[in-house]
Amino acid sequence: MKAIISLVLRYIPRPYLQLVGHWAARFLSIFYLGNKVECPVCNSHYGKFLPYGRNTSSRENALCPSCLSLERHRLMGLYLKRKTNFFTADLKVLHVAPEYCFIDRFEHMKNLDYITADIESPLAKVKMDIHSIPFEDNTFDVAFCNHVMEHVDDYILAMSELHRVLKPGGWALIQSPQDMKYEVTYEDATITDPKEREKYFLQNDHLRLFGRNYGRELEKGGFTVREDRFVMDELTKEEVKRYALPSEEIVYFCQK
């Protein structure tokens, strides 16, 4: 299974995967029936989640067959439920690079005015470049933009644009891959071989790998940033295991 998923992720373009991947995952779900893990995004139960990753040494117990949530998505869903007013307040929301597992659920929430946007995703309603967001200042109460800043040319400008379109007091979740062995963000444009870039930056299309300074990088966009150790400090080991969460991921709560 790992080898098949690795090949699919490597050689099928992401826009096509976003359109058809859920059908394949739902078929595979019949082999994962059980009640050892639970997805807090869609509330489905399985014996375990599907493996996921571009390499044959991909992560075990990662992908929910029902909604396609990964560890980071389940963390976000749980964080929104327990730490924010996202499910109760009337909010205007911008979701950049929207994840499949959230789109339908958020679109059907009556308290949200929910807008999806991306430069290429077929799932998004608005086509846009995050370096130049086509909305006026102070438009949104909430913004989501996860696993994007490692791809864009000018991440400070992209962060600043998200800050600009938020209302005063508005907040954003802007997560990115990190390697905590680095104090500062690691970039090296001289590494051009795709395999070498994957080795040093996790994927060959990543332009950088953020380090322990990621919160300070977000502050350069204008945000007040709270580094929330939600998983480590507030969840039990049993919850982390049952929801299959990233055990050491910091949630960066960014406020205007």
C-alpha angles and dihedrals in degrees: 000000000000092000093050093049091046092054092046093051093046101047109026113078114247096241090059092047090053090056101045108015095093092061093056092045092052090052090052091049091080088071093053103053116147144088107258097102132036132198112222090198099060100008093235121151128215142166085246138332125260120270116254138191145093093255128066085241088064124154118282120224094017115119124062107223092210104052102006094240116161127204093276093049092051088050091051093047092050092044092052091051097047105031109031143047092240095121097043111034127075102253139173106218134195114198113190117198090003117215117232093233093062106036103082093037094052093042090057096049106107094207092061134080092200126192125181122202139176141150095239114357114120088211095065123090096208123052110214146146110238089219087069111026109197097223132095125257116279096016105130137054094200137020131190121196113158129176093359106102092071089060105045127091097230111025095176090057090047091051090047091052091053089049091049096055094047120094117241105279091022120131141211140198110217109171124176137174112276138188109206093201087075118076092198136025113288120222130161119169091183090073102086105152107104093223092050092048090051089050095053102029103031092241129038091233094056113106094196146002117228120224136196089303095069093112090054090049090055090051088060086067089060100263131135101227129206114194101213117198090197097151096044099041107029110029127073122237087246091057093047090052096043094049092038093229130175099266099213106027116131116217111225107212105195120194134185 
